[in-house]
Amino acid sequence: MNAGRLTDGVIAGAVGSTALNIVGYLDMVARARPASSAPDETVGRMARLAHVDLGPADRAATRRSGLGPLLGYGLGIGAGIGFAALTRGRPMPLAMAGAVLGGGVMTMTDASMTVLGVTDPRTWRRVDWLADLVPHLAYGLAAAATWNRLRR
C-alpha cells in the first residue's frame, strides 16, 4: 500500500474516531448518563490475559482510564487503514462507505468486548443498541466523508 493511501486512511480513521467521541459525549450530556466503564474493563482484561501488570490498584485504574480511549482511537485509525487497503485508494459512495466503516468498527468493538466477557449484546435493550449504533454511524460517515474528500 502506498504512503499517501495509508496516510489518508489514518486521517479518515482519526476524524471518524473524533466524531464517535463527540456523539458519545453529547449522549452523556443529553441523557445525563455516566461514562461507560467498558473501555477500562476491556483494557483490564486484556492486560490480565497478556500478563501485563498495570501497577498498584490506584495507578492501574488511572492507566486503564487512559488506555481505554487510546485503544478506541487505535481501533478507529486501524479501521481507516484497513478501509484504505480494501478500497485500494478509490472513493466509495458515502452511504456504502459509512456503513462499511461504521459497521466494521462497531462489530470489532462489540465482538472483542463480548469475547473478553466485558459485555453481552444479547442482554442489551433497544436504548443500549441505539447508544452503540449512533456513535458508530457517526464514525462511519465522518471517516467516509473524509476519505472521499482526501481521495478526490
HUPESUL-V876192 format. One record per backbone hydrogen bond with DSSP energy under -0.5 kcal/mol. CO is the residue of the C=O (numbers start at 1). NH is the residue of the N-H. If there is no record, write none. Layout:
# HUPESUL-V876192
CO | NH
CO | NH
This chain:
# HUPESUL-V876192
2 | 6
3 | 7
4 | 8
5 | 9
6 | 10
7 | 11
8 | 12
9 | 13
10 | 14
11 | 15
12 | 16
13 | 17
14 | 18
15 | 19
16 | 20
17 | 21
18 | 22
19 | 23
20 | 24
21 | 25
22 | 26
23 | 27
24 | 28
25 | 29
26 | 30
27 | 31
28 | 32
28 | 33
37 | 41
38 | 42
39 | 43
40 | 44
41 | 45
42 | 46
43 | 47
44 | 48
45 | 49
46 | 50
47 | 52
48 | 51
51 | 53
52 | 54
56 | 60
57 | 61
58 | 62
59 | 63
60 | 64
61 | 65
62 | 66
63 | 67
64 | 68
65 | 69
66 | 70
67 | 71
68 | 72
69 | 73
70 | 74
71 | 75
72 | 76
73 | 77
74 | 78
75 | 79
76 | 80
77 | 81
78 | 82
79 | 83
80 | 84
81 | 85
82 | 86
83 | 87
84 | 88
84 | 89
87 | 90
93 | 97
94 | 98
95 | 99
96 | 100
97 | 101
98 | 102
99 | 103
100 | 104
101 | 105
102 | 106
103 | 107
104 | 108
105 | 109
106 | 110
107 | 111
108 | 112
109 | 113
110 | 114
111 | 115
112 | 116
113 | 118
113 | 119
114 | 117
120 | 123
121 | 124
125 | 129
126 | 130
127 | 131
128 | 132
129 | 133
130 | 134
132 | 136
133 | 137
134 | 138
135 | 139
136 | 140
137 | 141
138 | 142
139 | 143
140 | 144
141 | 145
142 | 146
143 | 147
144 | 148
145 | 149
146 | 150
147 | 151
149 | 152
